[in-house]
Amino acid sequence: MTTATDILKARVLIVDDQPVNVMLLEQLLGEAGYTSVTSTMQPTTVCALHAANAYDLILLDLKMPGMDGFQVMEGLKASARDNAKGVAANDYLPVIVLTAEPAHKLRALQYGARDFISKPFDLVEVKNRIHNMLEVRLLYKTIEEHNRLLQQTVRERTARLILSEDLVSTLQKPDYDWYWEQNETGQFTTVSGPILDILGLRVSAFFGAQSDDEIAGWNPTEKKALRDKIAMKRPFRNFEFSRANADGSCQKFLVSGEPLFNEATEFIGFRGVGVETSRGGTTLETVPSGYASSQLPHNGLLAQHRAPLAN
């Protein structure tokens, strides 16, 4: 929601070749409480200034030597198209034109101006038009940012959906040795196989009377790296790690996982699958979307049965 403070902090550029007009507008805006007002009497600098400062409002005189206001508006639109670099250009010009000629008003609107202020200035009209224009402009920017974030969220969710769908065919066969689910606090809600052991946590509650000595041998650097990957809440594939056994043998593993989000894109947990490669296991990607725990291989070690958290 746009507040009065937001409006007074808005960036305003005054463009007029007459010093008296510039000083009058600067004084008027200063007395009204505006805190970010810039001015120039050189219309050829407007495009560069706007590119550098992204003004919320440009008060633009139409009749200036060398480059009139219409040419400035054309330059602003051309700059917007150039900066878009293949993305749909935004031709919205935050411009109020200043003119003493009524015949120029319609043409200015056709060039992209949002409003106009007549000369000589009516100070009450000037303040009201500037306030109203900034209120609309800031609301427009808020909606634009909301749409950008929404599009980004849609792209991310679509990418996750495509990833899950593409991997379903790869993971239809029970080629993995364990599966796990965690909630948003990191607590395990569903476990099949030695995942708690791999993450360096106690496993007696899940796997019987195993002692800490019996679950030693994991590479501490690899174990920390795996836990860090889960903490980052990002999908990962085929993370390699190993375990040195008391008899001198070495077991090697691959694990893949993905974060879970609800419909409001809030993080609600993590899930993943793993395979032991030292006994002929294959590479894997991640657990397919829609799998229920009861559909996964348990190796007799399933702690509890529960459908995975929703995507």
C-alpha positions as CSV (number, residue, x, y, z in Angstrom):
1,M,0.0,0.0,0.0
2,T,1.3,3.4,-1.0
3,T,1.7,5.8,2.0
4,A,2.1,9.6,2.2
5,T,5.7,9.1,3.2
6,D,6.3,6.9,0.0
7,I,4.9,9.7,-2.1
8,L,7.1,12.4,-0.5
9,K,10.2,10.2,-1.0
10,A,9.5,9.7,-4.7
11,R,12.2,10.7,-7.1
12,V,11.1,13.7,-9.2
13,L,13.0,15.3,-12.1
14,I,12.1,18.9,-13.3
15,V,13.0,19.6,-17.0
16,D,12.6,23.2,-18.1
17,D,14.9,25.7,-19.9
18,Q,13.5,28.6,-17.9
19,P,15.3,29.1,-14.5
20,V,12.4,30.9,-13.0
21,N,10.1,27.9,-13.7
22,V,12.6,25.5,-12.3
23,M,13.1,27.5,-9.1
24,L,9.3,27.9,-8.6
25,L,8.7,24.1,-8.9
26,E,11.6,23.3,-6.7
27,Q,10.4,25.7,-4.0
28,L,6.8,24.4,-4.3
29,L,7.8,20.7,-4.0
30,G,10.3,21.5,-1.2
31,E,7.6,23.3,0.9
32,A,5.2,20.4,0.2
33,G,7.7,18.0,1.8
34,Y,9.2,16.2,-1.2
35,T,12.7,15.1,-0.4
36,S,14.2,13.8,-3.7
37,V,13.8,16.5,-6.3
38,T,16.3,17.0,-9.1
39,S,16.3,19.5,-12.0
40,T,18.0,20.1,-15.3
41,M,17.7,22.8,-18.0
42,Q,19.4,20.6,-20.6
43,P,16.8,18.3,-22.3
44,T,19.5,16.3,-24.0
45,T,20.5,14.9,-20.6
46,V,17.1,13.6,-19.6
47,C,17.4,10.1,-21.0
48,A,20.7,9.5,-19.3
49,L,19.5,10.9,-16.0
50,H,16.4,8.7,-16.1
51,A,18.4,5.6,-17.0
52,A,20.6,6.2,-14.0
53,N,18.0,7.3,-11.5
54,A,14.6,5.7,-12.6
55,Y,12.6,8.7,-11.7
56,D,9.0,8.2,-10.4
57,L,7.9,11.4,-12.1
58,I,9.4,13.8,-14.8
59,L,7.9,17.3,-15.0
60,L,8.7,18.0,-18.7
61,D,8.5,21.4,-20.5
62,L,7.4,20.9,-24.1
63,K,8.9,24.0,-25.7
64,M,12.7,24.0,-25.3
65,P,15.5,24.9,-27.7
66,G,17.6,22.2,-29.2
67,M,15.4,19.3,-28.1
68,D,11.7,19.8,-27.3
69,G,9.6,17.7,-24.9
70,F,8.2,15.5,-27.7
71,Q,11.7,14.5,-28.7
72,V,12.6,13.8,-25.1
73,M,9.6,11.5,-24.7
74,E,10.6,9.7,-27.9
75,G,14.1,9.3,-26.5
76,L,12.8,7.9,-23.2
77,K,10.7,5.3,-25.1
78,A,13.6,4.3,-27.3
79,S,15.9,3.9,-24.2
80,A,13.3,1.7,-22.6
81,R,13.2,-0.5,-25.6
82,D,17.0,-0.7,-25.8
83,N,17.3,-1.6,-22.1
84,A,14.6,-4.3,-22.5
85,K,17.1,-6.5,-24.4
86,G,14.6,-8.8,-25.9
87,V,12.1,-8.6,-23.1
88,A,8.8,-6.9,-23.7
89,A,9.6,-3.2,-23.4
90,N,7.7,-1.1,-20.9
91,D,6.5,2.1,-22.7
92,Y,5.1,3.6,-19.5
93,L,6.4,7.2,-19.3
94,P,6.1,8.8,-15.8
95,V,5.7,12.2,-17.4
96,I,3.6,15.3,-16.7
97,V,4.1,17.9,-19.5
98,L,4.3,21.6,-18.8
99,T,2.8,23.7,-21.5
100,A,1.3,27.1,-22.2
101,E,-0.2,25.9,-25.5
102,P,-3.6,24.0,-25.2
103,A,-3.1,22.6,-28.7
104,H,-0.1,20.6,-27.5
105,K,-2.0,18.7,-24.7
106,L,-3.6,16.0,-26.9
107,R,-0.4,15.5,-28.9
108,A,1.6,15.1,-25.6
109,L,-0.8,12.4,-24.4
110,Q,-0.4,10.7,-27.7
111,Y,3.3,10.7,-27.2
112,G,2.9,8.9,-23.9
113,A,2.6,11.7,-21.3
114,R,0.3,10.7,-18.4
115,D,-1.0,14.2,-17.6
116,F,-0.3,17.9,-18.2
117,I,0.0,21.1,-16.2
118,S,-0.9,24.4,-17.8
119,K,1.3,27.5,-17.7
120,P,1.2,29.9,-16.0
121,F,1.1,27.6,-13.0
122,D,-1.8,27.3,-10.7
123,L,0.1,26.2,-7.6
124,V,-2.8,24.3,-6.1
125,E,-3.4,22.5,-9.4
126,V,0.4,21.7,-9.6
127,K,0.5,20.1,-6.1
128,N,-2.6,18.1,-6.7
129,R,-1.6,16.8,-10.1
130,I,1.8,15.8,-8.9
131,H,0.5,14.1,-5.8
132,N,-2.1,12.2,-7.8
133,M,0.3,11.2,-10.5
134,L,2.8,9.9,-7.9
135,E,0.2,7.9,-6.1
136,V,-0.8,6.2,-9.3
137,R,2.8,5.7,-10.4
138,L,3.9,4.1,-7.1
139,L,0.9,1.8,-7.1
140,Y,1.8,0.8,-10.7
141,K,5.3,0.0,-9.5
142,T,4.0,-2.1,-6.6
143,I,1.8,-4.1,-9.0
144,E,4.7,-4.5,-11.4
145,E,7.0,-5.8,-8.7
146,H,4.2,-8.2,-7.4
147,N,3.8,-9.5,-10.9
148,R,7.5,-10.0,-11.3
149,L,7.7,-12.0,-8.1
150,L,4.7,-14.0,-9.1
151,Q,6.2,-14.8,-12.5
152,Q,9.5,-15.8,-10.8
153,T,7.6,-18.1,-8.4
154,V,5.6,-19.6,-11.3
155,R,8.9,-20.3,-13.2
156,E,10.5,-21.9,-10.2
157,R,7.4,-24.0,-9.4
158,T,7.2,-25.0,-13.1
159,A,10.8,-26.0,-13.2
160,R,10.4,-28.2,-10.1
161,L,7.3,-29.8,-11.6
162,I,9.0,-30.5,-14.9
163,L,12.0,-32.0,-13.0
164,S,9.7,-34.3,-11.0
165,E,7.7,-35.3,-14.1
166,D,10.8,-36.0,-16.2
167,L,12.2,-38.2,-13.5
168,V,9.2,-40.4,-12.9
169,S,10.0,-42.8,-15.7
170,T,13.6,-43.1,-14.4
171,L,12.5,-43.9,-10.9
172,Q,9.6,-46.3,-11.6
173,K,11.8,-49.2,-10.8
174,P,12.8,-49.8,-7.1
175,D,16.5,-49.1,-7.8
176,Y,17.2,-47.2,-4.5
177,D,17.9,-48.5,-1.1
178,W,16.3,-45.9,1.1
179,Y,13.8,-43.1,1.1
180,W,13.2,-40.3,3.7
181,E,11.0,-37.4,4.4
182,Q,11.6,-34.5,6.8
183,N,9.3,-31.7,8.0
184,E,10.2,-28.0,7.9
185,T,12.0,-28.3,11.2
186,G,14.3,-31.1,10.0
187,Q,12.5,-33.9,11.9
188,F,12.2,-37.2,10.1
189,T,8.6,-38.1,9.5
190,T,9.2,-41.2,7.2
191,V,12.3,-43.3,6.9
192,S,13.2,-46.4,4.9
193,G,16.8,-47.5,5.1
194,P,19.9,-46.0,6.9
195,I,19.3,-42.3,6.3
196,L,19.5,-41.2,9.9
197,D,22.8,-43.1,10.2
198,I,24.1,-41.4,7.1
199,L,23.2,-37.9,8.4
200,G,25.1,-38.7,11.6
201,L,22.0,-38.9,13.9
202,R,21.1,-41.6,16.4
203,V,19.2,-44.5,14.9
204,S,18.3,-46.7,17.8
205,A,14.6,-45.5,17.7
206,F,14.4,-46.8,14.1
207,F,16.7,-49.7,13.8
208,G,16.8,-51.5,17.1
209,A,19.7,-51.9,19.5
210,Q,22.5,-50.5,17.4
211,S,25.2,-48.7,19.4
212,D,27.1,-45.6,18.4
213,D,30.1,-47.8,17.6
214,E,28.2,-49.7,15.0
215,I,27.3,-46.6,13.1
216,A,30.8,-45.1,12.9
217,G,32.9,-44.8,9.8
218,W,31.2,-42.1,7.8
219,N,33.5,-39.5,6.2
220,P,32.8,-36.3,8.4
221,T,33.5,-33.9,5.5
222,E,31.0,-35.7,3.2
223,K,28.5,-36.0,6.0
224,K,28.6,-32.3,6.7
225,A,28.3,-31.5,3.0
226,L,25.2,-33.6,2.7
227,R,23.6,-32.0,5.7
228,D,24.5,-28.5,4.3
229,K,22.8,-29.4,1.0
230,I,19.6,-30.3,2.8
231,A,19.8,-27.1,4.9
232,M,20.1,-25.0,1.7
233,K,16.5,-26.1,0.7
234,R,17.6,-26.8,-2.9
235,P,17.3,-30.0,-5.0
236,F,20.5,-32.0,-5.5
237,R,21.4,-35.0,-7.5
238,N,23.8,-37.9,-7.1
239,F,25.7,-36.7,-4.1
240,E,28.6,-39.1,-3.5
241,F,29.8,-40.2,-0.1
242,S,31.4,-43.2,1.6
243,R,31.8,-45.2,4.8
244,A,34.8,-47.1,6.0
245,N,33.9,-50.4,7.8
246,A,35.7,-52.0,10.6
247,D,36.8,-54.9,8.4
248,G,38.6,-52.5,6.1
249,S,36.0,-52.5,3.3
250,C,34.5,-49.3,2.0
251,Q,30.9,-48.7,1.1
252,K,30.0,-46.0,-1.5
253,F,26.6,-44.3,-1.9
254,L,24.7,-41.8,-4.0
255,V,21.8,-39.7,-2.6
256,S,19.4,-37.2,-4.3
257,G,16.8,-35.1,-2.7
258,E,14.4,-32.2,-3.2
259,P,12.7,-29.6,-1.0
260,L,8.9,-29.5,-0.6
261,F,6.7,-26.4,-0.8
262,N,3.0,-25.8,-0.2
263,E,0.7,-23.9,-2.5
264,A,1.8,-20.6,-0.9
265,T,5.4,-21.5,-1.8
266,E,6.3,-22.0,1.9
267,F,9.0,-24.6,2.7
268,I,7.4,-27.6,4.4
269,G,10.1,-30.2,4.3
270,F,12.5,-32.3,2.3
271,R,12.5,-35.8,0.8
272,G,15.0,-37.9,-1.0
273,V,16.3,-41.4,-2.1
274,G,19.7,-43.1,-2.0
275,V,21.5,-46.1,-3.4
276,E,24.6,-48.0,-2.4
277,T,26.9,-48.1,-5.5
278,S,29.6,-50.3,-4.0
279,R,27.3,-53.3,-4.5
280,G,26.2,-52.4,-8.0
281,G,23.6,-49.7,-7.4
282,T,22.8,-47.3,-10.3
283,T,22.8,-43.5,-10.4
284,L,19.5,-41.8,-9.6
285,E,18.0,-38.3,-9.7
286,T,15.4,-37.6,-7.0
287,V,12.2,-39.1,-5.6
288,P,9.3,-38.8,-8.1
289,S,6.5,-36.5,-7.3
290,G,3.4,-38.3,-6.0
291,Y,5.1,-41.4,-4.6
292,A,3.6,-42.8,-1.4
293,S,5.9,-44.2,1.2
294,S,4.2,-47.6,0.9
295,Q,5.3,-47.8,-2.7
296,L,9.0,-47.6,-1.9
297,P,11.4,-50.4,-1.0
298,H,11.7,-50.8,2.8
299,N,14.4,-53.5,3.3
300,G,12.6,-54.3,6.5
301,L,13.6,-51.0,8.1
302,L,10.6,-48.8,7.5
303,A,9.9,-46.7,10.6
304,Q,6.5,-45.5,9.6
305,H,4.2,-45.3,6.6
306,R,3.0,-41.9,5.4
307,A,2.3,-40.3,2.1
308,P,4.9,-37.6,1.2
309,L,4.2,-34.0,1.9
310,A,2.4,-32.2,-0.9
311,N,4.4,-30.2,-3.5
